[in-house]
Amino acid sequence: MISRYYRQFARLANEKSAVKKDPQRHRVYAMERAYIGTCIDITMSIQKLRAICDHACKSWGVEPCKVTAQKMKGKVFGHWFEGEIILNQSWNGMNLTTLLHELAHHIHDELGIEADEYDHGHQWVCIYALLLDQYKIMPLAAFKALCKKYNVTMWG
């Protein structure tokens, strides 16, 4: 199944129409590594992560997505792709922070917010911030301060 996922992802990545520059991606990742990533060592069962995903989707009024755990190569915590979150069992992907990051992509897509927005654009950042606050990972005020420090646009 994972090979199917990577083939689809590679195909989409090679289509120029599907590729958008994502100027905030590296800044978001740096911010996560420095401050939010302290939670990645707290792993959870796939059943608990699925329950949280279902709860979040219901609270946001979107269709739930599938959550799976697989061993992936490389230093990747997880991926969201076409309604499925895949968490990396091999490299600290089984945690709430990674789930919420990928879930923000799902919610952003389900809400149909500006289809031309970057993967880690300001609207996605707002959804991610609200999820982190909702699940008590980081208060919204602290996240706003981090965005300012890392030059991550949150409000557009």
Chimera marker file (.cmm) of the C-alpha trace (Angstrom):
<marker_set name="trace">
<marker id="1" x="0.000" y="0.000" z="0.000" r="1" g="1" b="0" radius="0.5"/>
<marker id="2" x="2.806" y="2.419" z="0.852" r="1" g="1" b="0" radius="0.5"/>
<marker id="3" x="4.384" y="1.961" z="-2.569" r="1" g="1" b="0" radius="0.5"/>
<marker id="4" x="1.059" y="2.984" z="-4.172" r="1" g="1" b="0" radius="0.5"/>
<marker id="5" x="1.086" y="6.117" z="-2.028" r="1" g="1" b="0" radius="0.5"/>
<marker id="6" x="4.636" y="7.057" z="-3.013" r="1" g="1" b="0" radius="0.5"/>
<marker id="7" x="3.927" y="6.454" z="-6.703" r="1" g="1" b="0" radius="0.5"/>
<marker id="8" x="0.880" y="8.742" z="-6.554" r="1" g="1" b="0" radius="0.5"/>
<marker id="9" x="2.806" y="11.368" z="-4.624" r="1" g="1" b="0" radius="0.5"/>
<marker id="10" x="5.728" y="11.267" z="-7.060" r="1" g="1" b="0" radius="0.5"/>
<marker id="11" x="3.367" y="11.518" z="-10.014" r="1" g="1" b="0" radius="0.5"/>
<marker id="12" x="1.666" y="14.575" z="-8.549" r="1" g="1" b="0" radius="0.5"/>
<marker id="13" x="4.976" y="16.147" z="-7.579" r="1" g="1" b="0" radius="0.5"/>
<marker id="14" x="6.152" y="15.872" z="-11.173" r="1" g="1" b="0" radius="0.5"/>
<marker id="15" x="3.054" y="17.511" z="-12.639" r="1" g="1" b="0" radius="0.5"/>
<marker id="16" x="3.792" y="21.208" z="-12.938" r="1" g="1" b="0" radius="0.5"/>
<marker id="17" x="0.135" y="22.115" z="-12.400" r="1" g="1" b="0" radius="0.5"/>
<marker id="18" x="0.103" y="20.283" z="-9.068" r="1" g="1" b="0" radius="0.5"/>
<marker id="19" x="3.356" y="21.768" z="-7.790" r="1" g="1" b="0" radius="0.5"/>
<marker id="20" x="3.171" y="25.046" z="-5.929" r="1" g="1" b="0" radius="0.5"/>
<marker id="21" x="6.038" y="26.774" z="-4.271" r="1" g="1" b="0" radius="0.5"/>
<marker id="22" x="5.537" y="26.599" z="-0.542" r="1" g="1" b="0" radius="0.5"/>
<marker id="23" x="7.593" y="29.502" z="0.831" r="1" g="1" b="0" radius="0.5"/>
<marker id="24" x="6.605" y="28.919" z="4.472" r="1" g="1" b="0" radius="0.5"/>
<marker id="25" x="7.192" y="25.176" z="4.601" r="1" g="1" b="0" radius="0.5"/>
<marker id="26" x="10.765" y="25.298" z="5.874" r="1" g="1" b="0" radius="0.5"/>
<marker id="27" x="9.961" y="28.060" z="8.372" r="1" g="1" b="0" radius="0.5"/>
<marker id="28" x="6.997" y="26.059" z="9.712" r="1" g="1" b="0" radius="0.5"/>
<marker id="29" x="9.196" y="22.951" z="10.024" r="1" g="1" b="0" radius="0.5"/>
<marker id="30" x="11.927" y="24.940" z="11.803" r="1" g="1" b="0" radius="0.5"/>
<marker id="31" x="9.361" y="26.365" z="14.214" r="1" g="1" b="0" radius="0.5"/>
<marker id="32" x="8.006" y="22.880" z="14.909" r="1" g="1" b="0" radius="0.5"/>
<marker id="33" x="11.476" y="21.413" z="15.491" r="1" g="1" b="0" radius="0.5"/>
<marker id="34" x="12.491" y="24.200" z="17.852" r="1" g="1" b="0" radius="0.5"/>
<marker id="35" x="9.353" y="24.587" z="19.965" r="1" g="1" b="0" radius="0.5"/>
<marker id="36" x="6.431" y="22.352" z="19.121" r="1" g="1" b="0" radius="0.5"/>
<marker id="37" x="8.474" y="19.228" z="18.438" r="1" g="1" b="0" radius="0.5"/>
<marker id="38" x="9.160" y="18.649" z="22.112" r="1" g="1" b="0" radius="0.5"/>
<marker id="39" x="5.915" y="16.650" z="22.135" r="1" g="1" b="0" radius="0.5"/>
<marker id="40" x="6.999" y="14.149" z="19.491" r="1" g="1" b="0" radius="0.5"/>
<marker id="41" x="8.560" y="11.795" z="22.016" r="1" g="1" b="0" radius="0.5"/>
<marker id="42" x="5.144" y="11.196" z="23.599" r="1" g="1" b="0" radius="0.5"/>
<marker id="43" x="3.834" y="8.408" z="21.408" r="1" g="1" b="0" radius="0.5"/>
<marker id="44" x="0.220" y="7.240" z="21.299" r="1" g="1" b="0" radius="0.5"/>
<marker id="45" x="-1.532" y="4.152" z="20.034" r="1" g="1" b="0" radius="0.5"/>
<marker id="46" x="-3.026" y="4.228" z="16.561" r="1" g="1" b="0" radius="0.5"/>
<marker id="47" x="-6.461" y="3.670" z="18.113" r="1" g="1" b="0" radius="0.5"/>
<marker id="48" x="-6.119" y="6.790" z="20.281" r="1" g="1" b="0" radius="0.5"/>
<marker id="49" x="-4.828" y="8.856" z="17.347" r="1" g="1" b="0" radius="0.5"/>
<marker id="50" x="-7.764" y="7.691" z="15.195" r="1" g="1" b="0" radius="0.5"/>
<marker id="51" x="-10.219" y="8.640" z="17.953" r="1" g="1" b="0" radius="0.5"/>
<marker id="52" x="-8.670" y="12.110" z="18.212" r="1" g="1" b="0" radius="0.5"/>
<marker id="53" x="-8.809" y="12.496" z="14.436" r="1" g="1" b="0" radius="0.5"/>
<marker id="54" x="-12.490" y="11.534" z="14.372" r="1" g="1" b="0" radius="0.5"/>
<marker id="55" x="-13.239" y="13.946" z="17.218" r="1" g="1" b="0" radius="0.5"/>
<marker id="56" x="-11.390" y="16.819" z="15.521" r="1" g="1" b="0" radius="0.5"/>
<marker id="57" x="-13.082" y="16.214" z="12.177" r="1" g="1" b="0" radius="0.5"/>
<marker id="58" x="-16.483" y="16.162" z="13.853" r="1" g="1" b="0" radius="0.5"/>
<marker id="59" x="-15.743" y="19.377" z="15.762" r="1" g="1" b="0" radius="0.5"/>
<marker id="60" x="-14.642" y="21.086" z="12.521" r="1" g="1" b="0" radius="0.5"/>
<marker id="61" x="-17.629" y="19.744" z="10.585" r="1" g="1" b="0" radius="0.5"/>
<marker id="62" x="-15.595" y="17.839" z="8.000" r="1" g="1" b="0" radius="0.5"/>
<marker id="63" x="-15.543" y="14.240" z="6.840" r="1" g="1" b="0" radius="0.5"/>
<marker id="64" x="-13.210" y="12.069" z="8.901" r="1" g="1" b="0" radius="0.5"/>
<marker id="65" x="-10.071" y="10.818" z="7.237" r="1" g="1" b="0" radius="0.5"/>
<marker id="66" x="-8.348" y="7.487" z="7.400" r="1" g="1" b="0" radius="0.5"/>
<marker id="67" x="-5.381" y="7.266" z="9.795" r="1" g="1" b="0" radius="0.5"/>
<marker id="68" x="-2.821" y="4.521" z="9.286" r="1" g="1" b="0" radius="0.5"/>
<marker id="69" x="0.625" y="3.764" z="10.649" r="1" g="1" b="0" radius="0.5"/>
<marker id="70" x="3.366" y="2.353" z="8.473" r="1" g="1" b="0" radius="0.5"/>
<marker id="71" x="7.108" y="2.071" z="8.480" r="1" g="1" b="0" radius="0.5"/>
<marker id="72" x="8.478" y="4.728" z="6.129" r="1" g="1" b="0" radius="0.5"/>
<marker id="73" x="12.002" y="5.338" z="4.984" r="1" g="1" b="0" radius="0.5"/>
<marker id="74" x="13.702" y="8.575" z="5.865" r="1" g="1" b="0" radius="0.5"/>
<marker id="75" x="13.144" y="11.224" z="8.489" r="1" g="1" b="0" radius="0.5"/>
<marker id="76" x="9.465" y="11.764" z="7.800" r="1" g="1" b="0" radius="0.5"/>
<marker id="77" x="6.955" y="11.968" z="10.642" r="1" g="1" b="0" radius="0.5"/>
<marker id="78" x="3.874" y="11.565" z="8.475" r="1" g="1" b="0" radius="0.5"/>
<marker id="79" x="1.989" y="12.551" z="5.337" r="1" g="1" b="0" radius="0.5"/>
<marker id="80" x="-1.503" y="13.577" z="4.388" r="1" g="1" b="0" radius="0.5"/>
<marker id="81" x="-2.632" y="12.615" z="0.916" r="1" g="1" b="0" radius="0.5"/>
<marker id="82" x="-6.136" y="12.496" z="-0.556" r="1" g="1" b="0" radius="0.5"/>
<marker id="83" x="-8.018" y="11.985" z="2.696" r="1" g="1" b="0" radius="0.5"/>
<marker id="84" x="-5.516" y="9.705" z="4.405" r="1" g="1" b="0" radius="0.5"/>
<marker id="85" x="-3.012" y="10.447" z="7.136" r="1" g="1" b="0" radius="0.5"/>
<marker id="86" x="-0.075" y="8.055" z="7.200" r="1" g="1" b="0" radius="0.5"/>
<marker id="87" x="2.044" y="8.210" z="10.351" r="1" g="1" b="0" radius="0.5"/>
<marker id="88" x="5.585" y="6.862" z="10.416" r="1" g="1" b="0" radius="0.5"/>
<marker id="89" x="6.041" y="4.042" z="12.912" r="1" g="1" b="0" radius="0.5"/>
<marker id="90" x="9.788" y="4.015" z="12.341" r="1" g="1" b="0" radius="0.5"/>
<marker id="91" x="10.624" y="7.623" z="13.154" r="1" g="1" b="0" radius="0.5"/>
<marker id="92" x="8.525" y="9.221" z="15.922" r="1" g="1" b="0" radius="0.5"/>
<marker id="93" x="5.404" y="9.742" z="13.826" r="1" g="1" b="0" radius="0.5"/>
<marker id="94" x="2.966" y="8.226" z="16.300" r="1" g="1" b="0" radius="0.5"/>
<marker id="95" x="2.266" y="11.381" z="18.292" r="1" g="1" b="0" radius="0.5"/>
<marker id="96" x="-0.413" y="14.028" z="18.653" r="1" g="1" b="0" radius="0.5"/>
<marker id="97" x="1.668" y="16.870" z="17.199" r="1" g="1" b="0" radius="0.5"/>
<marker id="98" x="2.284" y="15.020" z="13.928" r="1" g="1" b="0" radius="0.5"/>
<marker id="99" x="-1.363" y="13.993" z="13.727" r="1" g="1" b="0" radius="0.5"/>
<marker id="100" x="-2.519" y="17.600" z="14.186" r="1" g="1" b="0" radius="0.5"/>
<marker id="101" x="-0.083" y="18.874" z="11.533" r="1" g="1" b="0" radius="0.5"/>
<marker id="102" x="-1.381" y="16.383" z="8.986" r="1" g="1" b="0" radius="0.5"/>
<marker id="103" x="-4.963" y="16.862" z="10.137" r="1" g="1" b="0" radius="0.5"/>
<marker id="104" x="-4.651" y="20.588" z="9.447" r="1" g="1" b="0" radius="0.5"/>
<marker id="105" x="-3.963" y="19.663" z="5.802" r="1" g="1" b="0" radius="0.5"/>
<marker id="106" x="-7.064" y="17.461" z="5.733" r="1" g="1" b="0" radius="0.5"/>
<marker id="107" x="-9.321" y="20.093" z="7.299" r="1" g="1" b="0" radius="0.5"/>
<marker id="108" x="-7.943" y="22.792" z="5.013" r="1" g="1" b="0" radius="0.5"/>
<marker id="109" x="-8.710" y="20.625" z="1.999" r="1" g="1" b="0" radius="0.5"/>
<marker id="110" x="-12.151" y="19.558" z="3.237" r="1" g="1" b="0" radius="0.5"/>
<marker id="111" x="-13.209" y="23.134" z="3.948" r="1" g="1" b="0" radius="0.5"/>
<marker id="112" x="-12.224" y="24.040" z="0.387" r="1" g="1" b="0" radius="0.5"/>
<marker id="113" x="-10.404" y="27.155" z="1.494" r="1" g="1" b="0" radius="0.5"/>
<marker id="114" x="-8.720" y="28.856" z="-1.439" r="1" g="1" b="0" radius="0.5"/>
<marker id="115" x="-7.587" y="25.947" z="-3.549" r="1" g="1" b="0" radius="0.5"/>
<marker id="116" x="-4.580" y="27.974" z="-4.727" r="1" g="1" b="0" radius="0.5"/>
<marker id="117" x="-3.236" y="28.406" z="-1.186" r="1" g="1" b="0" radius="0.5"/>
<marker id="118" x="0.179" y="26.928" z="-0.375" r="1" g="1" b="0" radius="0.5"/>
<marker id="119" x="0.346" y="23.673" z="1.593" r="1" g="1" b="0" radius="0.5"/>
<marker id="120" x="1.638" y="25.605" z="4.602" r="1" g="1" b="0" radius="0.5"/>
<marker id="121" x="0.019" y="28.947" z="3.780" r="1" g="1" b="0" radius="0.5"/>
<marker id="122" x="-1.561" y="31.389" z="6.188" r="1" g="1" b="0" radius="0.5"/>
<marker id="123" x="-4.966" y="29.678" z="6.273" r="1" g="1" b="0" radius="0.5"/>
<marker id="124" x="-3.413" y="26.276" z="6.945" r="1" g="1" b="0" radius="0.5"/>
<marker id="125" x="-1.305" y="27.874" z="9.702" r="1" g="1" b="0" radius="0.5"/>
<marker id="126" x="-4.484" y="29.242" z="11.337" r="1" g="1" b="0" radius="0.5"/>
<marker id="127" x="-6.130" y="25.811" z="11.290" r="1" g="1" b="0" radius="0.5"/>
<marker id="128" x="-2.976" y="24.216" z="12.709" r="1" g="1" b="0" radius="0.5"/>
<marker id="129" x="-2.772" y="26.860" z="15.451" r="1" g="1" b="0" radius="0.5"/>
<marker id="130" x="-6.392" y="26.285" z="16.439" r="1" g="1" b="0" radius="0.5"/>
<marker id="131" x="-5.859" y="22.512" z="16.534" r="1" g="1" b="0" radius="0.5"/>
<marker id="132" x="-2.753" y="22.893" z="18.721" r="1" g="1" b="0" radius="0.5"/>
<marker id="133" x="-4.768" y="25.117" z="21.057" r="1" g="1" b="0" radius="0.5"/>
<marker id="134" x="-7.841" y="22.836" z="20.994" r="1" g="1" b="0" radius="0.5"/>
<marker id="135" x="-5.770" y="19.801" z="22.017" r="1" g="1" b="0" radius="0.5"/>
<marker id="136" x="-3.690" y="21.668" z="24.615" r="1" g="1" b="0" radius="0.5"/>
<marker id="137" x="-0.331" y="21.390" z="22.846" r="1" g="1" b="0" radius="0.5"/>
<marker id="138" x="0.255" y="25.135" z="22.580" r="1" g="1" b="0" radius="0.5"/>
<marker id="139" x="-1.915" y="28.148" z="23.436" r="1" g="1" b="0" radius="0.5"/>
<marker id="140" x="-2.881" y="30.369" z="20.528" r="1" g="1" b="0" radius="0.5"/>
<marker id="141" x="-1.017" y="33.380" z="21.959" r="1" g="1" b="0" radius="0.5"/>
<marker id="142" x="2.231" y="31.390" z="22.162" r="1" g="1" b="0" radius="0.5"/>
<marker id="143" x="1.778" y="30.123" z="18.619" r="1" g="1" b="0" radius="0.5"/>
<marker id="144" x="1.245" y="33.686" z="17.346" r="1" g="1" b="0" radius="0.5"/>
<marker id="145" x="4.485" y="34.749" z="19.027" r="1" g="1" b="0" radius="0.5"/>
<marker id="146" x="6.341" y="31.859" z="17.383" r="1" g="1" b="0" radius="0.5"/>
<marker id="147" x="4.930" y="32.781" z="14.000" r="1" g="1" b="0" radius="0.5"/>
<marker id="148" x="6.243" y="36.298" z="14.453" r="1" g="1" b="0" radius="0.5"/>
<marker id="149" x="9.673" y="35.016" z="15.523" r="1" g="1" b="0" radius="0.5"/>
<marker id="150" x="9.920" y="32.622" z="12.542" r="1" g="1" b="0" radius="0.5"/>
<marker id="151" x="8.303" y="34.980" z="10.029" r="1" g="1" b="0" radius="0.5"/>
<marker id="152" x="5.414" y="32.572" z="9.413" r="1" g="1" b="0" radius="0.5"/>
<marker id="153" x="2.355" y="34.342" z="8.048" r="1" g="1" b="0" radius="0.5"/>
<marker id="154" x="-0.748" y="33.417" z="9.972" r="1" g="1" b="0" radius="0.5"/>
<marker id="155" x="-3.487" y="35.851" z="9.012" r="1" g="1" b="0" radius="0.5"/>
<marker id="156" x="-2.759" y="36.586" z="5.359" r="1" g="1" b="0" radius="0.5"/>
<link id1="1" id2="2" r="1" g="1" b="0" radius="0.2"/>
<link id1="2" id2="3" r="1" g="1" b="0" radius="0.2"/>
<link id1="3" id2="4" r="1" g="1" b="0" radius="0.2"/>
<link id1="4" id2="5" r="1" g="1" b="0" radius="0.2"/>
<link id1="5" id2="6" r="1" g="1" b="0" radius="0.2"/>
<link id1="6" id2="7" r="1" g="1" b="0" radius="0.2"/>
<link id1="7" id2="8" r="1" g="1" b="0" radius="0.2"/>
<link id1="8" id2="9" r="1" g="1" b="0" radius="0.2"/>
<link id1="9" id2="10" r="1" g="1" b="0" radius="0.2"/>
<link id1="10" id2="11" r="1" g="1" b="0" radius="0.2"/>
<link id1="11" id2="12" r="1" g="1" b="0" radius="0.2"/>
<link id1="12" id2="13" r="1" g="1" b="0" radius="0.2"/>
<link id1="13" id2="14" r="1" g="1" b="0" radius="0.2"/>
<link id1="14" id2="15" r="1" g="1" b="0" radius="0.2"/>
<link id1="15" id2="16" r="1" g="1" b="0" radius="0.2"/>
<link id1="16" id2="17" r="1" g="1" b="0" radius="0.2"/>
<link id1="17" id2="18" r="1" g="1" b="0" radius="0.2"/>
<link id1="18" id2="19" r="1" g="1" b="0" radius="0.2"/>
<link id1="19" id2="20" r="1" g="1" b="0" radius="0.2"/>
<link id1="20" id2="21" r="1" g="1" b="0" radius="0.2"/>
<link id1="21" id2="22" r="1" g="1" b="0" radius="0.2"/>
<link id1="22" id2="23" r="1" g="1" b="0" radius="0.2"/>
<link id1="23" id2="24" r="1" g="1" b="0" radius="0.2"/>
<link id1="24" id2="25" r="1" g="1" b="0" radius="0.2"/>
<link id1="25" id2="26" r="1" g="1" b="0" radius="0.2"/>
<link id1="26" id2="27" r="1" g="1" b="0" radius="0.2"/>
<link id1="27" id2="28" r="1" g="1" b="0" radius="0.2"/>
<link id1="28" id2="29" r="1" g="1" b="0" radius="0.2"/>
<link id1="29" id2="30" r="1" g="1" b="0" radius="0.2"/>
<link id1="30" id2="31" r="1" g="1" b="0" radius="0.2"/>
<link id1="31" id2="32" r="1" g="1" b="0" radius="0.2"/>
<link id1="32" id2="33" r="1" g="1" b="0" radius="0.2"/>
<link id1="33" id2="34" r="1" g="1" b="0" radius="0.2"/>
<link id1="34" id2="35" r="1" g="1" b="0" radius="0.2"/>
<link id1="35" id2="36" r="1" g="1" b="0" radius="0.2"/>
<link id1="36" id2="37" r="1" g="1" b="0" radius="0.2"/>
<link id1="37" id2="38" r="1" g="1" b="0" radius="0.2"/>
<link id1="38" id2="39" r="1" g="1" b="0" radius="0.2"/>
<link id1="39" id2="40" r="1" g="1" b="0" radius="0.2"/>
<link id1="40" id2="41" r="1" g="1" b="0" radius="0.2"/>
<link id1="41" id2="42" r="1" g="1" b="0" radius="0.2"/>
<link id1="42" id2="43" r="1" g="1" b="0" radius="0.2"/>
<link id1="43" id2="44" r="1" g="1" b="0" radius="0.2"/>
<link id1="44" id2="45" r="1" g="1" b="0" radius="0.2"/>
<link id1="45" id2="46" r="1" g="1" b="0" radius="0.2"/>
<link id1="46" id2="47" r="1" g="1" b="0" radius="0.2"/>
<link id1="47" id2="48" r="1" g="1" b="0" radius="0.2"/>
<link id1="48" id2="49" r="1" g="1" b="0" radius="0.2"/>
<link id1="49" id2="50" r="1" g="1" b="0" radius="0.2"/>
<link id1="50" id2="51" r="1" g="1" b="0" radius="0.2"/>
<link id1="51" id2="52" r="1" g="1" b="0" radius="0.2"/>
<link id1="52" id2="53" r="1" g="1" b="0" radius="0.2"/>
<link id1="53" id2="54" r="1" g="1" b="0" radius="0.2"/>
<link id1="54" id2="55" r="1" g="1" b="0" radius="0.2"/>
<link id1="55" id2="56" r="1" g="1" b="0" radius="0.2"/>
<link id1="56" id2="57" r="1" g="1" b="0" radius="0.2"/>
<link id1="57" id2="58" r="1" g="1" b="0" radius="0.2"/>
<link id1="58" id2="59" r="1" g="1" b="0" radius="0.2"/>
<link id1="59" id2="60" r="1" g="1" b="0" radius="0.2"/>
<link id1="60" id2="61" r="1" g="1" b="0" radius="0.2"/>
<link id1="61" id2="62" r="1" g="1" b="0" radius="0.2"/>
<link id1="62" id2="63" r="1" g="1" b="0" radius="0.2"/>
<link id1="63" id2="64" r="1" g="1" b="0" radius="0.2"/>
<link id1="64" id2="65" r="1" g="1" b="0" radius="0.2"/>
<link id1="65" id2="66" r="1" g="1" b="0" radius="0.2"/>
<link id1="66" id2="67" r="1" g="1" b="0" radius="0.2"/>
<link id1="67" id2="68" r="1" g="1" b="0" radius="0.2"/>
<link id1="68" id2="69" r="1" g="1" b="0" radius="0.2"/>
<link id1="69" id2="70" r="1" g="1" b="0" radius="0.2"/>
<link id1="70" id2="71" r="1" g="1" b="0" radius="0.2"/>
<link id1="71" id2="72" r="1" g="1" b="0" radius="0.2"/>
<link id1="72" id2="73" r="1" g="1" b="0" radius="0.2"/>
<link id1="73" id2="74" r="1" g="1" b="0" radius="0.2"/>
<link id1="74" id2="75" r="1" g="1" b="0" radius="0.2"/>
<link id1="75" id2="76" r="1" g="1" b="0" radius="0.2"/>
<link id1="76" id2="77" r="1" g="1" b="0" radius="0.2"/>
<link id1="77" id2="78" r="1" g="1" b="0" radius="0.2"/>
<link id1="78" id2="79" r="1" g="1" b="0" radius="0.2"/>
<link id1="79" id2="80" r="1" g="1" b="0" radius="0.2"/>
<link id1="80" id2="81" r="1" g="1" b="0" radius="0.2"/>
<link id1="81" id2="82" r="1" g="1" b="0" radius="0.2"/>
<link id1="82" id2="83" r="1" g="1" b="0" radius="0.2"/>
<link id1="83" id2="84" r="1" g="1" b="0" radius="0.2"/>
<link id1="84" id2="85" r="1" g="1" b="0" radius="0.2"/>
<link id1="85" id2="86" r="1" g="1" b="0" radius="0.2"/>
<link id1="86" id2="87" r="1" g="1" b="0" radius="0.2"/>
<link id1="87" id2="88" r="1" g="1" b="0" radius="0.2"/>
<link id1="88" id2="89" r="1" g="1" b="0" radius="0.2"/>
<link id1="89" id2="90" r="1" g="1" b="0" radius="0.2"/>
<link id1="90" id2="91" r="1" g="1" b="0" radius="0.2"/>
<link id1="91" id2="92" r="1" g="1" b="0" radius="0.2"/>
<link id1="92" id2="93" r="1" g="1" b="0" radius="0.2"/>
<link id1="93" id2="94" r="1" g="1" b="0" radius="0.2"/>
<link id1="94" id2="95" r="1" g="1" b="0" radius="0.2"/>
<link id1="95" id2="96" r="1" g="1" b="0" radius="0.2"/>
<link id1="96" id2="97" r="1" g="1" b="0" radius="0.2"/>
<link id1="97" id2="98" r="1" g="1" b="0" radius="0.2"/>
<link id1="98" id2="99" r="1" g="1" b="0" radius="0.2"/>
<link id1="99" id2="100" r="1" g="1" b="0" radius="0.2"/>
<link id1="100" id2="101" r="1" g="1" b="0" radius="0.2"/>
<link id1="101" id2="102" r="1" g="1" b="0" radius="0.2"/>
<link id1="102" id2="103" r="1" g="1" b="0" radius="0.2"/>
<link id1="103" id2="104" r="1" g="1" b="0" radius="0.2"/>
<link id1="104" id2="105" r="1" g="1" b="0" radius="0.2"/>
<link id1="105" id2="106" r="1" g="1" b="0" radius="0.2"/>
<link id1="106" id2="107" r="1" g="1" b="0" radius="0.2"/>
<link id1="107" id2="108" r="1" g="1" b="0" radius="0.2"/>
<link id1="108" id2="109" r="1" g="1" b="0" radius="0.2"/>
<link id1="109" id2="110" r="1" g="1" b="0" radius="0.2"/>
<link id1="110" id2="111" r="1" g="1" b="0" radius="0.2"/>
<link id1="111" id2="112" r="1" g="1" b="0" radius="0.2"/>
<link id1="112" id2="113" r="1" g="1" b="0" radius="0.2"/>
<link id1="113" id2="114" r="1" g="1" b="0" radius="0.2"/>
<link id1="114" id2="115" r="1" g="1" b="0" radius="0.2"/>
<link id1="115" id2="116" r="1" g="1" b="0" radius="0.2"/>
<link id1="116" id2="117" r="1" g="1" b="0" radius="0.2"/>
<link id1="117" id2="118" r="1" g="1" b="0" radius="0.2"/>
<link id1="118" id2="119" r="1" g="1" b="0" radius="0.2"/>
<link id1="119" id2="120" r="1" g="1" b="0" radius="0.2"/>
<link id1="120" id2="121" r="1" g="1" b="0" radius="0.2"/>
<link id1="121" id2="122" r="1" g="1" b="0" radius="0.2"/>
<link id1="122" id2="123" r="1" g="1" b="0" radius="0.2"/>
<link id1="123" id2="124" r="1" g="1" b="0" radius="0.2"/>
<link id1="124" id2="125" r="1" g="1" b="0" radius="0.2"/>
<link id1="125" id2="126" r="1" g="1" b="0" radius="0.2"/>
<link id1="126" id2="127" r="1" g="1" b="0" radius="0.2"/>
<link id1="127" id2="128" r="1" g="1" b="0" radius="0.2"/>
<link id1="128" id2="129" r="1" g="1" b="0" radius="0.2"/>
<link id1="129" id2="130" r="1" g="1" b="0" radius="0.2"/>
<link id1="130" id2="131" r="1" g="1" b="0" radius="0.2"/>
<link id1="131" id2="132" r="1" g="1" b="0" radius="0.2"/>
<link id1="132" id2="133" r="1" g="1" b="0" radius="0.2"/>
<link id1="133" id2="134" r="1" g="1" b="0" radius="0.2"/>
<link id1="134" id2="135" r="1" g="1" b="0" radius="0.2"/>
<link id1="135" id2="136" r="1" g="1" b="0" radius="0.2"/>
<link id1="136" id2="137" r="1" g="1" b="0" radius="0.2"/>
<link id1="137" id2="138" r="1" g="1" b="0" radius="0.2"/>
<link id1="138" id2="139" r="1" g="1" b="0" radius="0.2"/>
<link id1="139" id2="140" r="1" g="1" b="0" radius="0.2"/>
<link id1="140" id2="141" r="1" g="1" b="0" radius="0.2"/>
<link id1="141" id2="142" r="1" g="1" b="0" radius="0.2"/>
<link id1="142" id2="143" r="1" g="1" b="0" radius="0.2"/>
<link id1="143" id2="144" r="1" g="1" b="0" radius="0.2"/>
<link id1="144" id2="145" r="1" g="1" b="0" radius="0.2"/>
<link id1="145" id2="146" r="1" g="1" b="0" radius="0.2"/>
<link id1="146" id2="147" r="1" g="1" b="0" radius="0.2"/>
<link id1="147" id2="148" r="1" g="1" b="0" radius="0.2"/>
<link id1="148" id2="149" r="1" g="1" b="0" radius="0.2"/>
<link id1="149" id2="150" r="1" g="1" b="0" radius="0.2"/>
<link id1="150" id2="151" r="1" g="1" b="0" radius="0.2"/>
<link id1="151" id2="152" r="1" g="1" b="0" radius="0.2"/>
<link id1="152" id2="153" r="1" g="1" b="0" radius="0.2"/>
<link id1="153" id2="154" r="1" g="1" b="0" radius="0.2"/>
<link id1="154" id2="155" r="1" g="1" b="0" radius="0.2"/>
<link id1="155" id2="156" r="1" g="1" b="0" radius="0.2"/>
</marker_set>
